[in-house]
Amino acid sequence: MEQQPTLNEHNKQEYPPMHTCEHIINQTMIRLFGCGRSIAAHIERKKSKLDYRLEQQPTEEDARRLEEAVNEVIGRHLDVTTEFITQEEARGRFDLKRLPDDASQTVRIVKVGDYDECLCIGTHVANTAEIGTFRIISHDWDEAEKRWRIRFKLVSPA
């Protein structure tokens, strides 16, 4: 019988469909805009927001492209799996800057099919078919910060 590694405590219970969608949005932002993962996140059941650092203000067309691309990935019905590795194995493969100083030596990788993988201790759906439809509610640009904030919700699957 395989034993689960001991990980750090997690202080928040995410809504799994929304949290898994966050992973897909992050990877889609990387692919469409060449930016990093979100610089700030507030993920809730009814609506959520993510902030990204970009060089220039995205257009309405960019927002529509993001929405379409995320929904295309959700529609692939990808399995969401986990893998446990050591921090040493993760070094160079993942950004470890967000790990707390007292993080366990074992870290968990969450994979959304072959589309995204990242360090995460949150809760997720088993398959992207459980997410629903991603909808951008609004978005705004802060020129001084070079920050794009998107607010979004999920429409439950039928």
MARDRENBA-876437 format. One record per atom (N, C-alpha, C): residue number from 1; x, y, z; chain. Coordinates in steps of 0.05 Angstrom, whole numbers, plus 5000, padded with zeros to 4 digits. Atoms other than C-alpha are relative to their C-alpha. Example, Ala and Ser with C-alpha at 12.3 -4.5 7.8 and 13.67 -1.06 7.14 Angstrom:
<nodes>
+-----+------+------+------+-----+
! seq !    X !    Y !    Z ! mol !
+-----+------+------+------+-----+
!   1 ! 5018 ! 4976 ! 5000 !   A !
!   1 ! 5246 ! 4910 ! 5156 !   A !
!   1 ! 5018 ! 5024 ! 5000 !   A !
!   2 ! 4984 ! 4976 ! 4999 !   A !
!   2 ! 5273 ! 4979 ! 5143 !   A !
!   2 ! 4985 ! 5022 ! 5014 !   A !
+-----+------+------+------+-----+
</nodes>
This chain:
<nodes>
+-----+------+------+------+-----+
! seq !    X !    Y !    Z ! mol !
+-----+------+------+------+-----+
!   1 ! 5017 ! 4976 ! 5000 !   A !
!   1 ! 5000 ! 5000 ! 5000 !   A !
!   1 ! 5018 ! 5025 ! 5000 !   A !
!   2 ! 4984 ! 4976 ! 5002 !   A !
!   2 ! 5030 ! 5066 ! 4978 !   A !
!   2 ! 4991 ! 5022 ! 5020 !   A !
!   3 ! 5007 ! 4980 ! 4980 !   A !
!   3 ! 5033 ! 5120 ! 5031 !   A !
!   3 ! 5002 ! 5028 ! 4988 !   A !
!   4 ! 5000 ! 4972 ! 5010 !   A !
!   4 ! 5016 ! 5193 ! 5016 !   A !
!   4 ! 5021 ! 5015 ! 5015 !   A !
!   5 ! 4980 ! 4983 ! 4987 !   A !
!   5 ! 5073 ! 5241 ! 5031 !   A !
!   5 ! 4987 ! 5021 ! 5017 !   A !
!   6 ! 5010 ! 4978 ! 4983 !   A !
!   6 ! 5063 ! 5293 ! 5085 !   A !
!   6 ! 5007 ! 5026 ! 4988 !   A !
!   7 ! 4996 ! 4974 ! 5012 !   A !
!   7 ! 5053 ! 5362 ! 5056 !   A !
!   7 ! 4993 ! 5021 ! 5021 !   A !
!   8 ! 5008 ! 4978 ! 4982 !   A !
!   8 ! 5045 ! 5430 ! 5089 !   A !
!   8 ! 4970 ! 5003 ! 5001 !   A !
!   9 ! 5029 ! 4994 ! 4997 !   A !
!   9 ! 4977 ! 5449 ! 5116 !   A !
!   9 ! 4991 ! 5021 ! 4980 !   A !
!  10 ! 5011 ! 4980 ! 5019 !   A !
!  10 ! 4932 ! 5488 ! 5068 !   A !
!  10 ! 4978 ! 5014 ! 5015 !   A !
!  11 ! 5019 ! 4985 ! 4984 !   A !
!  11 ! 4891 ! 5543 ! 5099 !   A !
!  11 ! 4974 ! 5008 ! 4986 !   A !
!  12 ! 5024 ! 4993 ! 5015 !   A !
!  12 ! 4837 ! 5548 ! 5046 !   A !
!  12 ! 4988 ! 4976 ! 4985 !   A !
!  13 ! 5013 ! 5021 ! 5015 !   A !
!  13 ! 4786 ! 5501 ! 5016 !   A !
!  13 ! 4990 ! 5012 ! 4974 !   A !
!  14 ! 5008 ! 4989 ! 5026 !   A !
!  14 ! 4781 ! 5519 ! 4942 !   A !
!  14 ! 4975 ! 4986 ! 4990 !   A !
!  15 ! 5021 ! 5012 ! 5015 !   A !
!  15 ! 4721 ! 5506 ! 4898 !   A !
!  15 ! 5015 ! 4986 ! 4976 !   A !
!  16 ! 4983 ! 5014 ! 5019 !   A !
!  16 ! 4754 ! 5451 ! 4855 !   A !
!  16 ! 4997 ! 5008 ! 4971 !   A !
!  17 ! 5001 ! 4992 ! 5028 !   A !
!  17 ! 4725 ! 5471 ! 4787 !   A !
!  17 ! 5013 ! 5027 ! 4994 !   A !
!  18 ! 4988 ! 4973 ! 5004 !   A !
!  18 ! 4746 ! 5544 ! 4795 !   A !
!  18 ! 5030 ! 4999 ! 5003 !   A !
!  19 ! 4971 ! 5002 ! 4996 !   A !
!  19 ! 4814 ! 5526 ! 4822 !   A !
!  19 ! 5014 ! 4986 ! 4977 !   A !
!  20 ! 4988 ! 5014 ! 5023 !   A !
!  20 ! 4828 ! 5477 ! 4766 !   A !
!  20 ! 5000 ! 5018 ! 4975 !   A !
!  21 ! 5001 ! 4981 ! 5022 !   A !
!  21 ! 4805 ! 5529 ! 4716 !   A !
!  21 ! 5023 ! 5020 ! 5001 !   A !
!  22 ! 4977 ! 4982 ! 4997 !   A !
!  22 ! 4857 ! 5576 ! 4745 !   A !
!  22 ! 5025 ! 4989 ! 4988 !   A !
!  23 ! 4976 ! 5012 ! 5012 !   A !
!  23 ! 4911 ! 5527 ! 4725 !   A !
!  23 ! 5000 ! 5003 ! 4969 !   A !
!  24 ! 5003 ! 4999 ! 5029 !   A !
!  24 ! 4885 ! 5526 ! 4653 !   A !
!  24 ! 5003 ! 5029 ! 4991 !   A !
!  25 ! 4997 ! 4972 ! 5007 !   A !
!  25 ! 4879 ! 5602 ! 4651 !   A !
!  25 ! 5030 ! 5008 ! 5000 !   A !
!  26 ! 4972 ! 4993 ! 4998 !   A !
!  26 ! 4951 ! 5609 ! 4675 !   A !
!  26 ! 5016 ! 4990 ! 4977 !   A !
!  27 ! 4985 ! 5011 ! 5023 !   A !
!  27 ! 4979 ! 5563 ! 4622 !   A !
!  27 ! 4992 ! 5013 ! 4974 !   A !
!  28 ! 5009 ! 4987 ! 5025 !   A !
!  28 ! 4937 ! 5596 ! 4568 !   A !
!  28 ! 5011 ! 5028 ! 4998 !   A !
!  29 ! 4988 ! 4974 ! 5000 !   A !
!  29 ! 4962 ! 5664 ! 4588 !   A !
!  29 ! 5030 ! 4998 ! 4992 !   A !
!  30 ! 4972 ! 5004 ! 5008 !   A !
!  30 ! 5034 ! 5638 ! 4582 !   A !
!  30 ! 5002 ! 4996 ! 4970 !   A !
!  31 ! 4999 ! 5007 ! 5028 !   A !
!  31 ! 5019 ! 5610 ! 4513 !   A !
!  31 ! 4992 ! 5023 ! 4982 !   A !
!  32 ! 5010 ! 4979 ! 5017 !   A !
!  32 ! 4980 ! 5669 ! 4486 !   A !
!  32 ! 5016 ! 5026 ! 5002 !   A !
!  33 ! 4988 ! 4973 ! 4995 !   A !
!  33 ! 5017 ! 5728 ! 4517 !   A !
!  33 ! 5029 ! 4999 ! 5008 !   A !
!  34 ! 4972 ! 5002 ! 4993 !   A !
!  34 ! 5085 ! 5701 ! 4537 !   A !
!  34 ! 5006 ! 5011 ! 5027 !   A !
!  35 ! 4995 ! 4990 ! 4973 !   A !
!  35 ! 5076 ! 5724 ! 4609 !   A !
!  35 ! 5003 ! 4977 ! 5019 !   A !
!  36 ! 4998 ! 5020 ! 4980 !   A !
!  36 ! 5085 ! 5687 ! 4673 !   A !
!  36 ! 4972 ! 4993 ! 5011 !   A !
!  37 ! 5026 ! 5007 ! 4986 !   A !
!  37 ! 5031 ! 5655 ! 4717 !   A !
!  37 ! 4990 ! 5025 ! 5014 !   A !
!  38 ! 5012 ! 4976 ! 4988 !   A !
!  38 ! 4985 ! 5703 ! 4754 !   A !
!  38 ! 5018 ! 5010 ! 5023 !   A !
!  39 ! 4985 ! 4987 ! 4978 !   A !
!  39 ! 5017 ! 5753 ! 4802 !   A !
!  39 ! 4983 ! 5003 ! 5025 !   A !
!  40 ! 5019 ! 4999 ! 4977 !   A !
!  40 ! 4955 ! 5755 ! 4846 !   A !
!  40 ! 4975 ! 4985 ! 4992 !   A !
!  41 ! 5024 ! 5016 ! 5006 !   A !
!  41 ! 4894 ! 5711 ! 4851 !   A !
!  41 ! 4980 ! 5001 ! 5024 !   A !
!  42 ! 5021 ! 5001 ! 4980 !   A !
!  42 ! 4828 ! 5712 ! 4888 !   A !
!  42 ! 4979 ! 4981 ! 4988 !   A !
!  43 ! 5016 ! 5021 ! 5012 !   A !
!  43 ! 4791 ! 5647 ! 4872 !   A !
!  43 ! 4977 ! 4993 ! 5019 !   A !
!  44 ! 5025 ! 5005 ! 4985 !   A !
!  44 ! 4719 ! 5638 ! 4897 !   A !
!  44 ! 4981 ! 4984 ! 4983 !   A !
!  45 ! 5020 ! 5016 ! 5014 !   A !
!  45 ! 4659 ! 5595 ! 4879 !   A !
!  45 ! 4985 ! 5017 ! 4979 !   A !
!  46 ! 5017 ! 4985 ! 5018 !   A !
!  46 ! 4616 ! 5650 ! 4847 !   A !
!  46 ! 5015 ! 5016 ! 4979 !   A !
!  47 ! 4983 ! 4985 ! 5019 !   A !
!  47 ! 4669 ! 5694 ! 4815 !   A !
!  47 ! 5028 ! 5002 ! 5011 !   A !
!  48 ! 4972 ! 5000 ! 4993 !   A !
!  48 ! 4744 ! 5700 ! 4815 !   A !
!  48 ! 5014 ! 5022 ! 4984 !   A !
!  49 ! 4985 ! 4981 ! 5015 !   A !
!  49 ! 4798 ! 5747 ! 4793 !   A !
!  49 ! 5030 ! 4992 ! 5000 !   A !
!  50 ! 4972 ! 5006 ! 5003 !   A !
!  50 ! 4869 ! 5739 ! 4768 !   A !
!  50 ! 5014 ! 5025 ! 4988 !   A !
!  51 ! 4984 ! 4978 ! 5010 !   A !
!  51 ! 4923 ! 5792 ! 4755 !   A !
!  51 ! 5024 ! 4989 ! 4986 !   A !
!  52 ! 4977 ! 5008 ! 5016 !   A !
!  52 ! 4977 ! 5786 ! 4702 !   A !
!  52 ! 5017 ! 5025 ! 4994 !   A !
!  53 ! 4982 ! 4979 ! 5009 !   A !
!  53 ! 5038 ! 5828 ! 4687 !   A !
!  53 ! 5005 ! 4997 ! 4971 !   A !
!  54 ! 4997 ! 5001 ! 5029 !   A !
!  54 ! 5040 ! 5845 ! 4613 !   A !
!  54 ! 5015 ! 5026 ! 4991 !   A !
!  55 ! 4985 ! 4977 ! 5011 !   A !
!  55 ! 5080 ! 5893 ! 4569 !   A !
!  55 ! 4980 ! 5021 ! 4989 !   A !
!  56 ! 5019 ! 4981 ! 5011 !   A !
!  56 ! 5018 ! 5925 ! 4537 !   A !
!  56 ! 4972 ! 4991 ! 5006 !   A !
!  57 ! 5028 ! 5004 ! 4994 !   A !
!  57 ! 4944 ! 5931 ! 4547 !   A !
!  57 ! 4987 ! 4981 ! 4980 !   A !
!  58 ! 5014 ! 5018 ! 5018 !   A !
!  58 ! 4904 ! 5872 ! 4520 !   A !
!  58 ! 4975 ! 5013 ! 4989 !   A !
!  59 ! 5024 ! 4989 ! 5013 !   A !
!  59 ! 4847 ! 5887 ! 4473 !   A !
!  59 ! 4975 ! 4982 ! 5006 !   A !
!  60 ! 5024 ! 5016 ! 4997 !   A !
!  60 ! 4775 ! 5862 ! 4474 !   A !
!  60 ! 5004 ! 4973 ! 4984 !   A !
!  61 ! 4995 ! 5024 ! 5016 !   A !
!  61 ! 4797 ! 5813 ! 4420 !   A !
!  61 ! 5018 ! 4981 ! 5016 !   A !
!  62 ! 4983 ! 5017 ! 4983 !   A !
!  62 ! 4852 ! 5787 ! 4467 !   A !
!  62 ! 4984 ! 4986 ! 5022 !   A !
!  63 ! 5017 ! 5012 ! 4979 !   A !
!  63 ! 4800 ! 5776 ! 4522 !   A !
!  63 ! 4983 ! 4977 ! 4988 !   A !
!  64 ! 5016 ! 5020 ! 5013 !   A !
!  64 ! 4756 ! 5738 ! 4473 !   A !
!  64 ! 5017 ! 4975 ! 4992 !   A !
!  65 ! 4982 ! 5022 ! 5007 !   A !
!  65 ! 4815 ! 5696 ! 4449 !   A !
!  65 ! 5007 ! 4983 ! 5025 !   A !
!  66 ! 4994 ! 5014 ! 4975 !   A !
!  66 ! 4833 ! 5679 ! 4521 !   A !
!  66 ! 4976 ! 4982 ! 5008 !   A !
!  67 ! 5024 ! 5015 ! 4993 !   A !
!  67 ! 4761 ! 5658 ! 4536 !   A !
!  67 ! 4996 ! 4975 ! 4982 !   A !
!  68 ! 5003 ! 5022 ! 5019 !   A !
!  68 ! 4757 ! 5615 ! 4473 !   A !
!  68 ! 5021 ! 4978 ! 5005 !   A !
!  69 ! 4979 ! 5019 ! 4997 !   A !
!  69 ! 4824 ! 5582 ! 4485 !   A !
!  69 ! 4997 ! 4984 ! 5026 !   A !
!  70 ! 5004 ! 5014 ! 4974 !   A !
!  70 ! 4809 ! 5565 ! 4558 !   A !
!  70 ! 4977 ! 4980 ! 4997 !   A !
!  71 ! 5023 ! 5018 ! 5004 !   A !
!  71 ! 4742 ! 5535 ! 4538 !   A !
!  71 ! 5007 ! 4976 ! 4982 !   A !
!  72 ! 4991 ! 5022 ! 5018 !   A !
!  72 ! 4775 ! 5494 ! 4483 !   A !
!  72 ! 5015 ! 4979 ! 5016 !   A !
!  73 ! 4985 ! 5018 ! 4984 !   A !
!  73 ! 4822 ! 5464 ! 4534 !   A !
!  73 ! 4981 ! 4985 ! 5019 !   A !
!  74 ! 5020 ! 5013 ! 4983 !   A !
!  74 ! 4765 ! 5450 ! 4583 !   A !
!  74 ! 4985 ! 4978 ! 4985 !   A !
!  75 ! 5015 ! 5018 ! 5017 !   A !
!  75 ! 4728 ! 5416 ! 4526 !   A !
!  75 ! 5015 ! 4975 ! 4992 !   A !
!  76 ! 4984 ! 5024 ! 5007 !   A !
!  76 ! 4785 ! 5366 ! 4516 !   A !
!  76 ! 4995 ! 4977 ! 5020 !   A !
!  77 ! 5006 ! 5020 ! 4979 !   A !
!  77 ! 4761 ! 5329 ! 4579 !   A !
!  77 ! 5026 ! 4987 ! 5010 !   A !
!  78 ! 4974 ! 5010 ! 4991 !   A !
!  78 ! 4832 ! 5323 ! 4606 !   A !
!  78 ! 4999 ! 4990 ! 5029 !   A !
!  79 ! 4997 ! 5010 ! 4972 !   A !
!  79 ! 4848 ! 5282 ! 4668 !   A !
!  79 ! 5018 ! 5019 ! 5015 !   A !
!  80 ! 4983 ! 4984 ! 4982 !   A !
!  80 ! 4876 ! 5321 ! 4727 !   A !
!  80 ! 5012 ! 4981 ! 5020 !   A !
!  81 ! 4986 ! 5020 ! 4984 !   A !
!  81 ! 4929 ! 5281 ! 4763 !   A !
!  81 ! 5021 ! 5014 ! 5018 !   A !
!  82 ! 4979 ! 4989 ! 4982 !   A !
!  82 ! 4982 ! 5291 ! 4817 !   A !
!  82 ! 5024 ! 4982 ! 5000 !   A !
!  83 ! 4974 ! 5015 ! 4998 !   A !
!  83 ! 5054 ! 5270 ! 4825 !   A !
!  83 ! 5015 ! 5013 ! 5024 !   A !
!  84 ! 4985 ! 4990 ! 4977 !   A !
!  84 ! 5098 ! 5277 ! 4887 !   A !
!  84 ! 5030 ! 4997 ! 4993 !   A !
!  85 ! 4971 ! 5000 ! 5005 !   A !
!  85 ! 5172 ! 5296 ! 4879 !   A !
!  85 ! 5013 ! 5016 ! 5023 !   A !
!  86 ! 4986 ! 4985 ! 4980 !   A !
!  86 ! 5225 ! 5326 ! 4923 !   A !
!  86 ! 5005 ! 5029 ! 4989 !   A !
!  87 ! 4994 ! 4973 ! 5008 !   A !
!  87 ! 5241 ! 5400 ! 4922 !   A !
!  87 ! 5025 ! 5000 ! 4981 !   A !
!  88 ! 4976 ! 5001 ! 5016 !   A !
!  88 ! 5309 ! 5382 ! 4893 !   A !
!  88 ! 4993 ! 4992 ! 4971 !   A !
!  89 ! 5009 ! 5008 ! 5027 !   A !
!  89 ! 5275 ! 5346 ! 4834 !   A !
!  89 ! 4984 ! 5022 ! 4986 !   A !
!  90 ! 5017 ! 4979 ! 5011 !   A !
!  90 ! 5229 ! 5406 ! 4825 !   A !
!  90 ! 5017 ! 5024 ! 4991 !   A !
!  91 ! 4982 ! 4977 ! 5006 !   A !
!  91 ! 5287 ! 5456 ! 4822 !   A !
!  91 ! 5007 ! 5000 ! 4970 !   A !
!  92 ! 4994 ! 4998 ! 5028 !   A !
!  92 ! 5297 ! 5480 ! 4751 !   A !
!  92 ! 4976 ! 4993 ! 4982 !   A !
!  93 ! 5024 ! 5008 ! 5015 !   A !
!  93 ! 5230 ! 5450 ! 4729 !   A !
!  93 ! 4977 ! 5018 ! 5007 !   A !
!  94 ! 5021 ! 4983 ! 4991 !   A !
!  94 ! 5186 ! 5496 ! 4770 !   A !
!  94 ! 5011 ! 5024 ! 5015 !   A !
!  95 ! 4992 ! 4976 ! 4985 !   A !
!  95 ! 5190 ! 5565 ! 4802 !   A !
!  95 ! 4994 ! 4994 ! 5029 !   A !
!  96 ! 5003 ! 5006 ! 4972 !   A !
!  96 ! 5201 ! 5551 ! 4876 !   A !
!  96 ! 4998 ! 5025 ! 5018 !   A !
!  97 ! 5000 ! 4976 ! 4985 !   A !
!  97 ! 5199 ! 5624 ! 4897 !   A !
!  97 ! 4975 ! 5003 ! 5018 !   A !
!  98 ! 5025 ! 4996 ! 4985 !   A !
!  98 ! 5127 ! 5620 ! 4922 !   A !
!  98 ! 4997 ! 4979 ! 5023 !   A !
!  99 ! 5002 ! 5019 ! 4978 !   A !
!  99 ! 5141 ! 5561 ! 4968 !   A !
!  99 ! 5007 ! 5014 ! 5027 !   A !
! 100 ! 4993 ! 4988 ! 4974 !   A !
! 100 ! 5140 ! 5582 ! 5042 !   A !
! 100 ! 5027 ! 4989 ! 5010 !   A !
! 101 ! 4974 ! 5008 ! 4990 !   A !
! 101 ! 5206 ! 5578 ! 5079 !   A !
! 101 ! 5000 ! 4973 ! 5014 !   A !
! 102 ! 5002 ! 5026 ! 4986 !   A !
! 102 ! 5181 ! 5519 ! 5120 !   A !
! 102 ! 4986 ! 4978 ! 4984 !   A !
! 103 ! 5013 ! 5020 ! 5017 !   A !
! 103 ! 5155 ! 5480 ! 5060 !   A !
! 103 ! 5012 ! 4973 ! 5004 !   A !
! 104 ! 4990 ! 5027 ! 4998 !   A !
! 104 ! 5160 ! 5405 ! 5064 !   A !
! 104 ! 5019 ! 4994 ! 4977 !   A !
! 105 ! 4981 ! 5007 ! 5021 !   A !
! 105 ! 5215 ! 5372 ! 5024 !   A !
! 105 ! 4987 ! 4986 ! 4976 !   A !
! 106 ! 5016 ! 5012 ! 5021 !   A !
! 106 ! 5162 ! 5335 ! 4984 !   A !
! 106 ! 4980 ! 5021 ! 4990 !   A !
! 107 ! 5019 ! 4982 ! 5012 !   A !
! 107 ! 5121 ! 5377 ! 4936 !   A !
! 107 ! 4981 ! 4985 ! 4982 !   A !
! 108 ! 5020 ! 5013 ! 5018 !   A !
! 108 ! 5059 ! 5360 ! 4896 !   A !
! 108 ! 4998 ! 5015 ! 4974 !   A !
! 109 ! 5004 ! 4989 ! 5027 !   A !
! 109 ! 5054 ! 5371 ! 4822 !   A !
! 109 ! 4972 ! 4993 ! 4991 !   A !
! 110 ! 5027 ! 5005 ! 5011 !   A !
! 110 ! 4984 ! 5379 ! 4793 !   A !
! 110 ! 5003 ! 5003 ! 4970 !   A !
! 111 ! 4999 ! 5000 ! 5030 !   A !
! 111 ! 4978 ! 5362 ! 4719 !   A !
! 111 ! 4972 ! 5000 ! 4989 !   A !
! 112 ! 5025 ! 4999 ! 5015 !   A !
! 112 ! 4920 ! 5381 ! 4674 !   A !
! 112 ! 5006 ! 4988 ! 4973 !   A !
! 113 ! 4993 ! 5014 ! 5025 !   A !
! 113 ! 4929 ! 5329 ! 4620 !   A !
! 113 ! 5029 ! 5005 ! 4993 !   A !
! 114 ! 4973 ! 4992 ! 5008 !   A !
! 114 ! 4990 ! 5347 ! 4580 !   A !
! 114 ! 5002 ! 5030 ! 4995 !   A !
! 115 ! 5002 ! 4971 ! 5005 !   A !
! 115 ! 4970 ! 5420 ! 4580 !   A !
! 115 ! 5015 ! 5017 ! 5020 !   A !
! 116 ! 4987 ! 4984 ! 4979 !   A !
! 116 ! 4995 ! 5446 ! 4647 !   A !
! 116 ! 5009 ! 4982 ! 5023 !   A !
! 117 ! 4991 ! 5012 ! 4976 !   A !
! 117 ! 5034 ! 5425 ! 4707 !   A !
! 117 ! 5013 ! 5021 ! 5018 !   A !
! 118 ! 4988 ! 4980 ! 4981 !   A !
! 118 ! 5052 ! 5465 ! 4769 !   A !
! 118 ! 4999 ! 4989 ! 5028 !   A !
! 119 ! 5000 ! 5006 ! 4971 !   A !
! 119 ! 5066 ! 5461 ! 4843 !   A !
! 119 ! 4973 ! 5009 ! 5011 !   A !
! 120 ! 5025 ! 4992 ! 4989 !   A !
! 120 ! 5000 ! 5462 ! 4881 !   A !
! 120 ! 4991 ! 4981 ! 5022 !   A !
! 121 ! 5011 ! 5017 ! 4979 !   A !
! 121 ! 4969 ! 5437 ! 4946 !   A !
! 121 ! 4970 ! 5003 ! 5002 !   A !
! 122 ! 5029 ! 4995 ! 5000 !   A !
! 122 ! 4898 ! 5458 ! 4929 !   A !
! 122 ! 4984 ! 4976 ! 4991 !   A !
! 123 ! 5018 ! 5022 ! 5009 !   A !
! 123 ! 4837 ! 5416 ! 4910 !   A !
! 123 ! 4991 ! 5005 ! 4971 !   A !
! 124 ! 5005 ! 4999 ! 5029 !   A !
! 124 ! 4819 ! 5400 ! 4838 !   A !
! 124 ! 4979 ! 4980 ! 4992 !   A !
! 125 ! 5018 ! 5020 ! 5011 !   A !
! 125 ! 4768 ! 5364 ! 4796 !   A !
! 125 ! 5017 ! 4977 ! 4989 !   A !
! 126 ! 4985 ! 5023 ! 5011 !   A !
! 126 ! 4787 ! 5295 ! 4768 !   A !
! 126 ! 5003 ! 5003 ! 4970 !   A !
! 127 ! 4999 ! 4997 ! 5029 !   A !
! 127 ! 4773 ! 5316 ! 4696 !   A !
! 127 ! 4989 ! 5027 ! 4993 !   A !
! 128 ! 5009 ! 4974 ! 5007 !   A !
! 128 ! 4763 ! 5382 ! 4661 !   A !
! 128 ! 4971 ! 5001 ! 4991 !   A !
! 129 ! 5029 ! 5000 ! 5006 !   A !
! 129 ! 4693 ! 5360 ! 4640 !   A !
! 129 ! 4983 ! 5009 ! 5023 !   A !
! 130 ! 5015 ! 4991 ! 4976 !   A !
! 130 ! 4673 ! 5378 ! 4711 !   A !
! 130 ! 5001 ! 5030 ! 5005 !   A !
! 131 ! 4996 ! 4972 ! 4995 !   A !
! 131 ! 4692 ! 5451 ! 4704 !   A !
! 131 ! 4976 ! 5017 ! 4992 !   A !
! 132 ! 5020 ! 4983 ! 5010 !   A !
! 132 ! 4637 ! 5480 ! 4662 !   A !
! 132 ! 5012 ! 5019 ! 4979 !   A !
! 133 ! 4991 ! 4981 ! 5020 !   A !
! 133 ! 4644 ! 5540 ! 4616 !   A !
! 133 ! 5012 ! 5025 ! 5013 !   A !
! 134 ! 4986 ! 4976 ! 4990 !   A !
! 134 ! 4693 ! 5597 ! 4630 !   A !
! 134 ! 4990 ! 5025 ! 4987 !   A !
! 135 ! 5009 ! 4974 ! 5011 !   A !
! 135 ! 4666 ! 5667 ! 4622 !   A !
! 135 ! 5014 ! 5023 ! 5013 !   A !
! 136 ! 4988 ! 4976 ! 4990 !   A !
! 136 ! 4704 ! 5732 ! 4630 !   A !
! 136 ! 4977 ! 5020 ! 5005 !   A !
! 137 ! 5022 ! 4981 ! 4993 !   A !
! 137 ! 4657 ! 5780 ! 4667 !   A !
! 137 ! 5009 ! 5028 ! 4993 !   A !
! 138 ! 4989 ! 4973 ! 5006 !   A !
! 138 ! 4702 ! 5841 ! 4661 !   A !
! 138 ! 5031 ! 4998 ! 5001 !   A !
! 139 ! 4970 ! 4998 ! 4998 !   A !
! 139 ! 4775 ! 5861 ! 4654 !   A !
! 139 ! 5008 ! 5029 ! 4999 !   A !
! 140 ! 4990 ! 4973 ! 5001 !   A !
! 140 ! 4815 ! 5924 ! 4665 !   A !
! 140 ! 5030 ! 5000 ! 5000 !   A !
! 141 ! 4972 ! 4996 ! 5004 !   A !
! 141 ! 4884 ! 5951 ! 4654 !   A !
! 141 ! 5010 ! 5022 ! 5019 !   A !
! 142 ! 4987 ! 4980 ! 4984 !   A !
! 142 ! 4929 ! 5989 ! 4702 !   A !
! 142 ! 5026 ! 5006 ! 4986 !   A !
! 143 ! 4977 ! 4992 ! 5016 !   A !
! 143 ! 4980 ! 6026 ! 4659 !   A !
! 143 ! 5025 ! 5003 ! 5017 !   A !
! 144 ! 4977 ! 4996 ! 4983 !   A !
! 144 ! 5025 ! 6046 ! 4716 !   A !
! 144 ! 5012 ! 4974 ! 5010 !   A !
! 145 ! 4991 ! 5027 ! 4990 !   A !
! 145 ! 5029 ! 5974 ! 4742 !   A !
! 145 ! 5005 ! 4980 ! 4977 !   A !
! 146 ! 4999 ! 5019 ! 5022 !   A !
! 146 ! 5026 ! 5942 ! 4673 !   A !
! 146 ! 4987 ! 4974 ! 5008 !   A !
! 147 ! 5015 ! 5023 ! 4988 !   A !
! 147 ! 4974 ! 5896 ! 4704 !   A !
! 147 ! 4973 ! 4997 ! 4986 !   A !
! 148 ! 5026 ! 5006 ! 5011 !   A !
! 148 ! 4915 ! 5863 ! 4670 !   A !
! 148 ! 4985 ! 4983 ! 5020 !   A !
! 149 ! 5017 ! 5015 ! 4981 !   A !
! 149 ! 4860 ! 5840 ! 4718 !   A !
! 149 ! 4976 ! 4990 ! 4984 !   A !
! 150 ! 5024 ! 5011 ! 5011 !   A !
! 150 ! 4808 ! 5792 ! 4693 !   A !
! 150 ! 4982 ! 4989 ! 5023 !   A !
! 151 ! 5020 ! 5011 ! 4981 !   A !
! 151 ! 4745 ! 5775 ! 4732 !   A !
! 151 ! 4983 ! 4980 ! 4984 !   A !
! 152 ! 5014 ! 5021 ! 5016 !   A !
! 152 ! 4710 ! 5711 ! 4712 !   A !
! 152 ! 4983 ! 4983 ! 5018 !   A !
! 153 ! 5018 ! 5019 ! 4987 !   A !
! 153 ! 4658 ! 5659 ! 4730 !   A !
! 153 ! 5000 ! 4975 ! 4984 !   A !
! 154 ! 5004 ! 5025 ! 5014 !   A !
! 154 ! 4641 ! 5588 ! 4711 !   A !
! 154 ! 4970 ! 4996 ! 4998 !   A !
! 155 ! 5028 ! 5008 ! 5005 !   A !
! 155 ! 4575 ! 5567 ! 4681 !   A !
! 155 ! 5000 ! 4970 ! 5002 !   A !
! 156 ! 4999 ! 5029 ! 4995 !   A !
! 156 ! 4561 ! 5497 ! 4707 !   A !
! 156 ! 4993 ! 4984 ! 4976 !   A !
! 157 ! 5006 ! 5018 ! 5022 !   A !
! 157 ! 4561 ! 5439 ! 4659 !   A !
! 157 ! 4971 ! 4991 ! 5002 !   A !
! 158 ! 5028 ! 5008 ! 5001 !   A !
! 158 ! 4491 ! 5417 ! 4637 !   A !
! 158 ! 4996 ! 4972 ! 5011 !   A !
+-----+------+------+------+-----+
</nodes>
